Amino acid sequence: MAGLERETMHRMLFLTMSQARLEIFRWLTYYSARRRHNALSYLSPMEFEQQHHRIAELLLVA
C-alpha cells in the first residue's frame, strides 16, 4: 500500500480518526474501481468489466 501512503497519507494532516478513515476509503474506492491498471490493458476495472460484458453479449447473439 505504498501508493496509499504516497498519494494520501503523505500530503494530509487528519484532525480526526473519522476524517482519516474517510480519506482512506475514498482512495481505496478510486484505486480499486477507477484507476487504470497495466494488467487490464490500461483500462480501469470498471471499464474492463463493461468491455467484458459487451463481448459476452456479442458472443451470445452470434
CHARMM internal coordinates of N, CA and C (Angstrom, degrees):
IC EDIT
DIST 1 N 1 CA 1.4375
DIST 1 CA 1 C 1.5182
ANGL 1 N 1 CA 1 C 110.92
DIST 1 C 2 N 1.3176
ANGL 1 CA 1 C 2 N 116.42
DIHE 1 N 1 CA 1 C 2 N 34.95
DIST 2 N 2 CA 1.4647
ANGL 1 C 2 N 2 CA 119.33
DIHE 1 CA 1 C 2 N 2 CA 178.07
DIST 2 CA 2 C 1.5199
ANGL 2 N 2 CA 2 C 110.53
DIHE 1 C 2 N 2 CA 2 C -62.62
DIST 2 C 3 N 1.3327
ANGL 2 CA 2 C 3 N 116.93
DIHE 2 N 2 CA 2 C 3 N -33.24
DIST 3 N 3 CA 1.4630
ANGL 2 C 3 N 3 CA 120.20
DIHE 2 CA 2 C 3 N 3 CA 178.18
DIST 3 CA 3 C 1.5090
ANGL 3 N 3 CA 3 C 111.92
DIHE 2 C 3 N 3 CA 3 C -61.84
DIST 3 C 4 N 1.3044
ANGL 3 CA 3 C 4 N 116.85
DIHE 3 N 3 CA 3 C 4 N -39.59
DIST 4 N 4 CA 1.4660
ANGL 3 C 4 N 4 CA 121.16
DIHE 3 CA 3 C 4 N 4 CA 177.51
DIST 4 CA 4 C 1.5221
ANGL 4 N 4 CA 4 C 110.03
DIHE 3 C 4 N 4 CA 4 C -60.32
DIST 4 C 5 N 1.3069
ANGL 4 CA 4 C 5 N 116.76
DIHE 4 N 4 CA 4 C 5 N -47.37
DIST 5 N 5 CA 1.4615
ANGL 4 C 5 N 5 CA 120.10
DIHE 4 CA 4 C 5 N 5 CA 179.83
DIST 5 CA 5 C 1.5232
ANGL 5 N 5 CA 5 C 111.07
DIHE 4 C 5 N 5 CA 5 C -64.61
DIST 5 C 6 N 1.3160
ANGL 5 CA 5 C 6 N 116.81
DIHE 5 N 5 CA 5 C 6 N -45.36
DIST 6 N 6 CA 1.4621
ANGL 5 C 6 N 6 CA 121.85
DIHE 5 CA 5 C 6 N 6 CA -176.68
DIST 6 CA 6 C 1.5219
ANGL 6 N 6 CA 6 C 111.92
DIHE 5 C 6 N 6 CA 6 C -68.10
DIST 6 C 7 N 1.3378
ANGL 6 CA 6 C 7 N 117.58
DIHE 6 N 6 CA 6 C 7 N -41.46
DIST 7 N 7 CA 1.4530
ANGL 6 C 7 N 7 CA 121.22
DIHE 6 CA 6 C 7 N 7 CA -172.95
DIST 7 CA 7 C 1.5205
ANGL 7 N 7 CA 7 C 114.45
DIHE 6 C 7 N 7 CA 7 C -92.39
DIST 7 C 8 N 1.3105
ANGL 7 CA 7 C 8 N 118.68
DIHE 7 N 7 CA 7 C 8 N -21.12
DIST 8 N 8 CA 1.4653
ANGL 7 C 8 N 8 CA 120.42
DIHE 7 CA 7 C 8 N 8 CA -176.40
DIST 8 CA 8 C 1.5174
ANGL 8 N 8 CA 8 C 111.85
DIHE 7 C 8 N 8 CA 8 C -122.67
DIST 8 C 9 N 1.2879
ANGL 8 CA 8 C 9 N 117.01
DIHE 8 N 8 CA 8 C 9 N -58.46
DIST 9 N 9 CA 1.4628
ANGL 8 C 9 N 9 CA 121.35
DIHE 8 CA 8 C 9 N 9 CA -171.31
DIST 9 CA 9 C 1.5301
ANGL 9 N 9 CA 9 C 111.98
DIHE 8 C 9 N 9 CA 9 C -68.53
DIST 9 C 10 N 1.3123
ANGL 9 CA 9 C 10 N 117.09
DIHE 9 N 9 CA 9 C 10 N -36.52
DIST 10 N 10 CA 1.4631
ANGL 9 C 10 N 10 CA 121.19
DIHE 9 CA 9 C 10 N 10 CA -174.45
DIST 10 CA 10 C 1.5319
ANGL 10 N 10 CA 10 C 112.23
DIHE 9 C 10 N 10 CA 10 C -65.35
DIST 10 C 11 N 1.3184
ANGL 10 CA 10 C 11 N 117.47
DIHE 10 N 10 CA 10 C 11 N -34.22
DIST 11 N 11 CA 1.4605
ANGL 10 C 11 N 11 CA 121.17
DIHE 10 CA 10 C 11 N 11 CA -173.54
DIST 11 CA 11 C 1.5235
ANGL 11 N 11 CA 11 C 113.79
DIHE 10 C 11 N 11 CA 11 C -96.21
DIST 11 C 12 N 1.3089
ANGL 11 CA 11 C 12 N 118.87
DIHE 11 N 11 CA 11 C 12 N -6.18
DIST 12 N 12 CA 1.4549
ANGL 11 C 12 N 12 CA 120.35
DIHE 11 CA 11 C 12 N 12 CA -170.19
DIST 12 CA 12 C 1.5302
ANGL 12 N 12 CA 12 C 112.05
DIHE 11 C 12 N 12 CA 12 C -118.27
DIST 12 C 13 N 1.3042
ANGL 12 CA 12 C 13 N 113.44
DIHE 12 N 12 CA 12 C 13 N 147.73
DIST 13 N 13 CA 1.4492
ANGL 12 C 13 N 13 CA 121.17
DIHE 12 CA 12 C 13 N 13 CA 169.57
DIST 13 CA 13 C 1.5205
ANGL 13 N 13 CA 13 C 105.93
DIHE 12 C 13 N 13 CA 13 C -116.48
DIST 13 C 14 N 1.3124
ANGL 13 CA 13 C 14 N 116.45
DIHE 13 N 13 CA 13 C 14 N 114.29
DIST 14 N 14 CA 1.4564
ANGL 13 C 14 N 14 CA 121.06
DIHE 13 CA 13 C 14 N 14 CA -177.18
DIST 14 CA 14 C 1.5147
ANGL 14 N 14 CA 14 C 109.82
DIHE 13 C 14 N 14 CA 14 C -90.86
DIST 14 C 15 N 1.3097
ANGL 14 CA 14 C 15 N 116.21
DIHE 14 N 14 CA 14 C 15 N 131.49
DIST 15 N 15 CA 1.4518
ANGL 14 C 15 N 15 CA 121.06
DIHE 14 CA 14 C 15 N 15 CA -179.13
DIST 15 CA 15 C 1.5250
ANGL 15 N 15 CA 15 C 112.28
DIHE 14 C 15 N 15 CA 15 C -84.37
DIST 15 C 16 N 1.3483
ANGL 15 CA 15 C 16 N 115.86
DIHE 15 N 15 CA 15 C 16 N -27.60
DIST 16 N 16 CA 1.4615
ANGL 15 C 16 N 16 CA 120.18
DIHE 15 CA 15 C 16 N 16 CA -179.88
DIST 16 CA 16 C 1.5217
ANGL 16 N 16 CA 16 C 109.56
DIHE 15 C 16 N 16 CA 16 C -136.54
DIST 16 C 17 N 1.3099
ANGL 16 CA 16 C 17 N 115.80
DIHE 16 N 16 CA 16 C 17 N 161.89
DIST 17 N 17 CA 1.4599
ANGL 16 C 17 N 17 CA 121.37
DIHE 16 CA 16 C 17 N 17 CA 175.88
DIST 17 CA 17 C 1.5268
ANGL 17 N 17 CA 17 C 109.89
DIHE 16 C 17 N 17 CA 17 C -64.57
DIST 17 C 18 N 1.3238
ANGL 17 CA 17 C 18 N 116.92
DIHE 17 N 17 CA 17 C 18 N -37.04
DIST 18 N 18 CA 1.4740
ANGL 17 C 18 N 18 CA 120.92
DIHE 17 CA 17 C 18 N 18 CA 179.37
DIST 18 CA 18 C 1.5153
ANGL 18 N 18 CA 18 C 111.03
DIHE 17 C 18 N 18 CA 18 C -62.30
DIST 18 C 19 N 1.3154
ANGL 18 CA 18 C 19 N 116.79
DIHE 18 N 18 CA 18 C 19 N -41.25
DIST 19 N 19 CA 1.4600
ANGL 18 C 19 N 19 CA 120.75
DIHE 18 CA 18 C 19 N 19 CA 178.64
DIST 19 CA 19 C 1.5299
ANGL 19 N 19 CA 19 C 110.03
DIHE 18 C 19 N 19 CA 19 C -64.25
DIST 19 C 20 N 1.3040
ANGL 19 CA 19 C 20 N 117.71
DIHE 19 N 19 CA 19 C 20 N -42.17
DIST 20 N 20 CA 1.4720
ANGL 19 C 20 N 20 CA 121.74
DIHE 19 CA 19 C 20 N 20 CA 178.52
DIST 20 CA 20 C 1.5240
ANGL 20 N 20 CA 20 C 110.27
DIHE 19 C 20 N 20 CA 20 C -62.67
DIST 20 C 21 N 1.3136
ANGL 20 CA 20 C 21 N 117.20
DIHE 20 N 20 CA 20 C 21 N -45.42
DIST 21 N 21 CA 1.4692
ANGL 20 C 21 N 21 CA 120.84
DIHE 20 CA 20 C 21 N 21 CA 179.52
DIST 21 CA 21 C 1.5228
ANGL 21 N 21 CA 21 C 111.35
DIHE 20 C 21 N 21 CA 21 C -61.32
DIST 21 C 22 N 1.3262
ANGL 21 CA 21 C 22 N 117.21
DIHE 21 N 21 CA 21 C 22 N -42.24
DIST 22 N 22 CA 1.4617
ANGL 21 C 22 N 22 CA 121.40
DIHE 21 CA 21 C 22 N 22 CA 179.85
DIST 22 CA 22 C 1.5194
ANGL 22 N 22 CA 22 C 111.13
DIHE 21 C 22 N 22 CA 22 C -62.77
DIST 22 C 23 N 1.3225
ANGL 22 CA 22 C 23 N 117.37
DIHE 22 N 22 CA 22 C 23 N -44.64
DIST 23 N 23 CA 1.4662
ANGL 22 C 23 N 23 CA 120.21
DIHE 22 CA 22 C 23 N 23 CA 179.67
DIST 23 CA 23 C 1.5230
ANGL 23 N 23 CA 23 C 111.59
DIHE 22 C 23 N 23 CA 23 C -65.79
DIST 23 C 24 N 1.3205
ANGL 23 CA 23 C 24 N 117.43
DIHE 23 N 23 CA 23 C 24 N -39.11
DIST 24 N 24 CA 1.4660
ANGL 23 C 24 N 24 CA 120.56
DIHE 23 CA 23 C 24 N 24 CA 177.53
DIST 24 CA 24 C 1.5236
ANGL 24 N 24 CA 24 C 109.75
DIHE 23 C 24 N 24 CA 24 C -65.11
DIST 24 C 25 N 1.3232
ANGL 24 CA 24 C 25 N 118.14
DIHE 24 N 24 CA 24 C 25 N -42.15
DIST 25 N 25 CA 1.4617
ANGL 24 C 25 N 25 CA 121.76
DIHE 24 CA 24 C 25 N 25 CA 177.73
DIST 25 CA 25 C 1.5275
ANGL 25 N 25 CA 25 C 110.45
DIHE 24 C 25 N 25 CA 25 C -61.40
DIST 25 C 26 N 1.3211
ANGL 25 CA 25 C 26 N 117.12
DIHE 25 N 25 CA 25 C 26 N -43.98
DIST 26 N 26 CA 1.4774
ANGL 25 C 26 N 26 CA 120.51
DIHE 25 CA 25 C 26 N 26 CA 178.64
DIST 26 CA 26 C 1.5150
ANGL 26 N 26 CA 26 C 111.17
DIHE 25 C 26 N 26 CA 26 C -60.47
DIST 26 C 27 N 1.3330
ANGL 26 CA 26 C 27 N 116.53
DIHE 26 N 26 CA 26 C 27 N -43.96
DIST 27 N 27 CA 1.4571
ANGL 26 C 27 N 27 CA 119.86
DIHE 26 CA 26 C 27 N 27 CA -179.35
DIST 27 CA 27 C 1.5255
ANGL 27 N 27 CA 27 C 110.90
DIHE 26 C 27 N 27 CA 27 C -65.53
DIST 27 C 28 N 1.3240
ANGL 27 CA 27 C 28 N 117.44
DIHE 27 N 27 CA 27 C 28 N -43.65
DIST 28 N 28 CA 1.4642
ANGL 27 C 28 N 28 CA 120.59
DIHE 27 CA 27 C 28 N 28 CA 179.69
DIST 28 CA 28 C 1.5237
ANGL 28 N 28 CA 28 C 111.56
DIHE 27 C 28 N 28 CA 28 C -63.39
DIST 28 C 29 N 1.3269
ANGL 28 CA 28 C 29 N 116.86
DIHE 28 N 28 CA 28 C 29 N -38.29
DIST 29 N 29 CA 1.4570
ANGL 28 C 29 N 29 CA 120.60
DIHE 28 CA 28 C 29 N 29 CA 177.30
DIST 29 CA 29 C 1.5156
ANGL 29 N 29 CA 29 C 110.13
DIHE 28 C 29 N 29 CA 29 C -62.69
DIST 29 C 30 N 1.3218
ANGL 29 CA 29 C 30 N 116.40
DIHE 29 N 29 CA 29 C 30 N -45.82
DIST 30 N 30 CA 1.4642
ANGL 29 C 30 N 30 CA 120.72
DIHE 29 CA 29 C 30 N 30 CA 178.10
DIST 30 CA 30 C 1.5217
ANGL 30 N 30 CA 30 C 110.44
DIHE 29 C 30 N 30 CA 30 C -62.15
DIST 30 C 31 N 1.3172
ANGL 30 CA 30 C 31 N 117.08
DIHE 30 N 30 CA 30 C 31 N -49.86
DIST 31 N 31 CA 1.4572
ANGL 30 C 31 N 31 CA 121.44
DIHE 30 CA 30 C 31 N 31 CA -175.77
DIST 31 CA 31 C 1.5228
ANGL 31 N 31 CA 31 C 111.57
DIHE 30 C 31 N 31 CA 31 C -62.98
DIST 31 C 32 N 1.3129
ANGL 31 CA 31 C 32 N 116.06
DIHE 31 N 31 CA 31 C 32 N -42.51
DIST 32 N 32 CA 1.4599
ANGL 31 C 32 N 32 CA 120.05
DIHE 31 CA 31 C 32 N 32 CA -175.01
DIST 32 CA 32 C 1.5200
ANGL 32 N 32 CA 32 C 113.50
DIHE 31 C 32 N 32 CA 32 C -76.62
DIST 32 C 33 N 1.3100
ANGL 32 CA 32 C 33 N 118.28
DIHE 32 N 32 CA 32 C 33 N -32.73
DIST 33 N 33 CA 1.4584
ANGL 32 C 33 N 33 CA 119.91
DIHE 32 CA 32 C 33 N 33 CA -171.88
DIST 33 CA 33 C 1.5226
ANGL 33 N 33 CA 33 C 114.61
DIHE 32 C 33 N 33 CA 33 C -110.92
DIST 33 C 34 N 1.3092
ANGL 33 CA 33 C 34 N 118.14
DIHE 33 N 33 CA 33 C 34 N -31.32
DIST 34 N 34 CA 1.4652
ANGL 33 C 34 N 34 CA 119.21
DIHE 33 CA 33 C 34 N 34 CA -169.41
DIST 34 CA 34 C 1.5192
ANGL 34 N 34 CA 34 C 115.12
DIHE 33 C 34 N 34 CA 34 C -114.20
DIST 34 C 35 N 1.2980
ANGL 34 CA 34 C 35 N 117.90
DIHE 34 N 34 CA 34 C 35 N -23.68
DIST 35 N 35 CA 1.4581
ANGL 34 C 35 N 35 CA 120.19
DIHE 34 CA 34 C 35 N 35 CA -176.02
DIST 35 CA 35 C 1.5231
ANGL 35 N 35 CA 35 C 110.39
DIHE 34 C 35 N 35 CA 35 C -71.68
DIST 35 C 36 N 1.2942
ANGL 35 CA 35 C 36 N 116.02
DIHE 35 N 35 CA 35 C 36 N 138.26
DIST 36 N 36 CA 1.4703
ANGL 35 C 36 N 36 CA 120.53
DIHE 35 CA 35 C 36 N 36 CA 179.54
DIST 36 CA 36 C 1.5277
ANGL 36 N 36 CA 36 C 109.97
DIHE 35 C 36 N 36 CA 36 C -73.08
DIST 36 C 37 N 1.3357
ANGL 36 CA 36 C 37 N 116.12
DIHE 36 N 36 CA 36 C 37 N 139.51
DIST 37 N 37 CA 1.4593
ANGL 36 C 37 N 37 CA 122.00
DIHE 36 CA 36 C 37 N 37 CA -177.96
DIST 37 CA 37 C 1.5176
ANGL 37 N 37 CA 37 C 109.63
DIHE 36 C 37 N 37 CA 37 C -121.81
DIST 37 C 38 N 1.3119
ANGL 37 CA 37 C 38 N 117.00
DIHE 37 N 37 CA 37 C 38 N 133.33
DIST 38 N 38 CA 1.4597
ANGL 37 C 38 N 38 CA 119.04
DIHE 37 CA 37 C 38 N 38 CA 179.92
DIST 38 CA 38 C 1.5261
ANGL 38 N 38 CA 38 C 111.70
DIHE 37 C 38 N 38 CA 38 C -65.19
DIST 38 C 39 N 1.3157
ANGL 38 CA 38 C 39 N 118.67
DIHE 38 N 38 CA 38 C 39 N -27.95
DIST 39 N 39 CA 1.4645
ANGL 38 C 39 N 39 CA 121.35
DIHE 38 CA 38 C 39 N 39 CA 178.41
DIST 39 CA 39 C 1.5322
ANGL 39 N 39 CA 39 C 111.62
DIHE 38 C 39 N 39 CA 39 C -68.15
DIST 39 C 40 N 1.3244
ANGL 39 CA 39 C 40 N 117.32
DIHE 39 N 39 CA 39 C 40 N -16.43
DIST 40 N 40 CA 1.4678
ANGL 39 C 40 N 40 CA 122.27
DIHE 39 CA 39 C 40 N 40 CA 179.43
DIST 40 CA 40 C 1.5209
ANGL 40 N 40 CA 40 C 110.51
DIHE 39 C 40 N 40 CA 40 C -109.87
DIST 40 C 41 N 1.3230
ANGL 40 CA 40 C 41 N 116.65
DIHE 40 N 40 CA 40 C 41 N 32.05
DIST 41 N 41 CA 1.4659
ANGL 40 C 41 N 41 CA 122.42
DIHE 40 CA 40 C 41 N 41 CA -178.32
DIST 41 CA 41 C 1.5236
ANGL 41 N 41 CA 41 C 111.40
DIHE 40 C 41 N 41 CA 41 C 57.12
DIST 41 C 42 N 1.3062
ANGL 41 CA 41 C 42 N 116.33
DIHE 41 N 41 CA 41 C 42 N 39.15
DIST 42 N 42 CA 1.4669
ANGL 41 C 42 N 42 CA 124.50
DIHE 41 CA 41 C 42 N 42 CA 178.56
DIST 42 CA 42 C 1.5222
ANGL 42 N 42 CA 42 C 113.01
DIHE 41 C 42 N 42 CA 42 C 60.20
DIST 42 C 43 N 1.3255
ANGL 42 CA 42 C 43 N 115.46
DIHE 42 N 42 CA 42 C 43 N 33.33
DIST 43 N 43 CA 1.4596
ANGL 42 C 43 N 43 CA 121.40
DIHE 42 CA 42 C 43 N 43 CA 170.99
DIST 43 CA 43 C 1.5196
ANGL 43 N 43 CA 43 C 107.69
DIHE 42 C 43 N 43 CA 43 C -104.03
DIST 43 C 44 N 1.3158
ANGL 43 CA 43 C 44 N 116.11
DIHE 43 N 43 CA 43 C 44 N 155.43
DIST 44 N 44 CA 1.4614
ANGL 43 C 44 N 44 CA 118.68
DIHE 43 CA 43 C 44 N 44 CA 171.94
DIST 44 CA 44 C 1.5272
ANGL 44 N 44 CA 44 C 107.11
DIHE 43 C 44 N 44 CA 44 C -75.30
DIST 44 C 45 N 1.3091
ANGL 44 CA 44 C 45 N 118.74
DIHE 44 N 44 CA 44 C 45 N 159.00
DIST 45 N 45 CA 1.4643
ANGL 44 C 45 N 45 CA 119.61
DIHE 44 CA 44 C 45 N 45 CA 177.27
DIST 45 CA 45 C 1.5321
ANGL 45 N 45 CA 45 C 112.45
DIHE 44 C 45 N 45 CA 45 C -56.63
DIST 45 C 46 N 1.3315
ANGL 45 CA 45 C 46 N 117.58
DIHE 45 N 45 CA 45 C 46 N -36.36
DIST 46 N 46 CA 1.4681
ANGL 45 C 46 N 46 CA 119.76
DIHE 45 CA 45 C 46 N 46 CA 178.46
DIST 46 CA 46 C 1.5288
ANGL 46 N 46 CA 46 C 110.58
DIHE 45 C 46 N 46 CA 46 C -66.31
DIST 46 C 47 N 1.3427
ANGL 46 CA 46 C 47 N 117.31
DIHE 46 N 46 CA 46 C 47 N -43.43
DIST 47 N 47 CA 1.4645
ANGL 46 C 47 N 47 CA 120.45
DIHE 46 CA 46 C 47 N 47 CA 178.47
DIST 47 CA 47 C 1.5257
ANGL 47 N 47 CA 47 C 110.95
DIHE 46 C 47 N 47 CA 47 C -64.47
DIST 47 C 48 N 1.3305
ANGL 47 CA 47 C 48 N 116.34
DIHE 47 N 47 CA 47 C 48 N -40.97
DIST 48 N 48 CA 1.4599
ANGL 47 C 48 N 48 CA 121.18
DIHE 47 CA 47 C 48 N 48 CA 179.30
DIST 48 CA 48 C 1.5225
ANGL 48 N 48 CA 48 C 111.08
DIHE 47 C 48 N 48 CA 48 C -61.16
DIST 48 C 49 N 1.3272
ANGL 48 CA 48 C 49 N 115.98
DIHE 48 N 48 CA 48 C 49 N -44.64
DIST 49 N 49 CA 1.4630
ANGL 48 C 49 N 49 CA 120.43
DIHE 48 CA 48 C 49 N 49 CA 179.75
DIST 49 CA 49 C 1.5276
ANGL 49 N 49 CA 49 C 111.38
DIHE 48 C 49 N 49 CA 49 C -65.25
DIST 49 C 50 N 1.3217
ANGL 49 CA 49 C 50 N 117.70
DIHE 49 N 49 CA 49 C 50 N -41.30
DIST 50 N 50 CA 1.4675
ANGL 49 C 50 N 50 CA 120.78
DIHE 49 CA 49 C 50 N 50 CA 177.76
DIST 50 CA 50 C 1.5204
ANGL 50 N 50 CA 50 C 110.64
DIHE 49 C 50 N 50 CA 50 C -62.41
DIST 50 C 51 N 1.3264
ANGL 50 CA 50 C 51 N 115.95
DIHE 50 N 50 CA 50 C 51 N -42.93
DIST 51 N 51 CA 1.4626
ANGL 50 C 51 N 51 CA 120.24
DIHE 50 CA 50 C 51 N 51 CA 178.54
DIST 51 CA 51 C 1.5344
ANGL 51 N 51 CA 51 C 110.16
DIHE 50 C 51 N 51 CA 51 C -62.87
DIST 51 C 52 N 1.3089
ANGL 51 CA 51 C 52 N 116.82
DIHE 51 N 51 CA 51 C 52 N -41.75
DIST 52 N 52 CA 1.4635
ANGL 51 C 52 N 52 CA 121.50
DIHE 51 CA 51 C 52 N 52 CA 178.99
DIST 52 CA 52 C 1.5385
ANGL 52 N 52 CA 52 C 110.77
DIHE 51 C 52 N 52 CA 52 C -60.15
DIST 52 C 53 N 1.3339
ANGL 52 CA 52 C 53 N 116.54
DIHE 52 N 52 CA 52 C 53 N -44.13
DIST 53 N 53 CA 1.4649
ANGL 52 C 53 N 53 CA 120.13
DIHE 52 CA 52 C 53 N 53 CA 179.97
DIST 53 CA 53 C 1.5251
ANGL 53 N 53 CA 53 C 111.87
DIHE 52 C 53 N 53 CA 53 C -66.06
DIST 53 C 54 N 1.3266
ANGL 53 CA 53 C 54 N 116.87
DIHE 53 N 53 CA 53 C 54 N -38.71
DIST 54 N 54 CA 1.4779
ANGL 53 C 54 N 54 CA 119.60
DIHE 53 CA 53 C 54 N 54 CA 177.39
DIST 54 CA 54 C 1.5256
ANGL 54 N 54 CA 54 C 110.94
DIHE 53 C 54 N 54 CA 54 C -62.74
DIST 54 C 55 N 1.3207
ANGL 54 CA 54 C 55 N 116.80
DIHE 54 N 54 CA 54 C 55 N -43.26
DIST 55 N 55 CA 1.4682
ANGL 54 C 55 N 55 CA 120.75
DIHE 54 CA 54 C 55 N 55 CA 179.85
DIST 55 CA 55 C 1.5230
ANGL 55 N 55 CA 55 C 109.98
DIHE 54 C 55 N 55 CA 55 C -65.70
DIST 55 C 56 N 1.3308
ANGL 55 CA 55 C 56 N 117.63
DIHE 55 N 55 CA 55 C 56 N -42.10
DIST 56 N 56 CA 1.4604
ANGL 55 C 56 N 56 CA 121.00
DIHE 55 CA 55 C 56 N 56 CA 179.26
DIST 56 CA 56 C 1.5274
ANGL 56 N 56 CA 56 C 110.60
DIHE 55 C 56 N 56 CA 56 C -62.75
DIST 56 C 57 N 1.3249
ANGL 56 CA 56 C 57 N 118.23
DIHE 56 N 56 CA 56 C 57 N -39.94
DIST 57 N 57 CA 1.4658
ANGL 56 C 57 N 57 CA 121.13
DIHE 56 CA 56 C 57 N 57 CA 178.31
DIST 57 CA 57 C 1.5183
ANGL 57 N 57 CA 57 C 110.72
DIHE 56 C 57 N 57 CA 57 C -65.36
DIST 57 C 58 N 1.3318
ANGL 57 CA 57 C 58 N 117.30
DIHE 57 N 57 CA 57 C 58 N -40.86
DIST 58 N 58 CA 1.4655
ANGL 57 C 58 N 58 CA 120.86
DIHE 57 CA 57 C 58 N 58 CA 178.80
DIST 58 CA 58 C 1.5212
ANGL 58 N 58 CA 58 C 110.92
DIHE 57 C 58 N 58 CA 58 C -63.33
DIST 58 C 59 N 1.3192
ANGL 58 CA 58 C 59 N 117.07
DIHE 58 N 58 CA 58 C 59 N -38.76
DIST 59 N 59 CA 1.4643
ANGL 58 C 59 N 59 CA 120.85
DIHE 58 CA 58 C 59 N 59 CA 179.25
DIST 59 CA 59 C 1.5220
ANGL 59 N 59 CA 59 C 111.32
DIHE 58 C 59 N 59 CA 59 C -67.93
DIST 59 C 60 N 1.3221
ANGL 59 CA 59 C 60 N 117.05
DIHE 59 N 59 CA 59 C 60 N -33.99
DIST 60 N 60 CA 1.4778
ANGL 59 C 60 N 60 CA 119.90
DIHE 59 CA 59 C 60 N 60 CA 177.80
DIST 60 CA 60 C 1.5116
ANGL 60 N 60 CA 60 C 111.62
DIHE 59 C 60 N 60 CA 60 C -69.76
DIST 60 C 61 N 1.3189
ANGL 60 CA 60 C 61 N 116.92
DIHE 60 N 60 CA 60 C 61 N -35.12
DIST 61 N 61 CA 1.4631
ANGL 60 C 61 N 61 CA 121.62
DIHE 60 CA 60 C 61 N 61 CA -178.96
DIST 61 CA 61 C 1.5238
ANGL 61 N 61 CA 61 C 110.19
DIHE 60 C 61 N 61 CA 61 C -72.45
DIST 61 C 62 N 1.3156
ANGL 61 CA 61 C 62 N 117.07
DIHE 61 N 61 CA 61 C 62 N -35.42
DIST 62 N 62 CA 1.4680
ANGL 61 C 62 N 62 CA 121.14
DIHE 61 CA 61 C 62 N 62 CA -175.93
DIST 62 CA 62 C 1.4957
ANGL 62 N 62 CA 62 C 113.17
DIHE 61 C 62 N 62 CA 62 C -69.85
END
COOR INIT
IC SEED 1 N 1 CA 1 C
IC BUILD
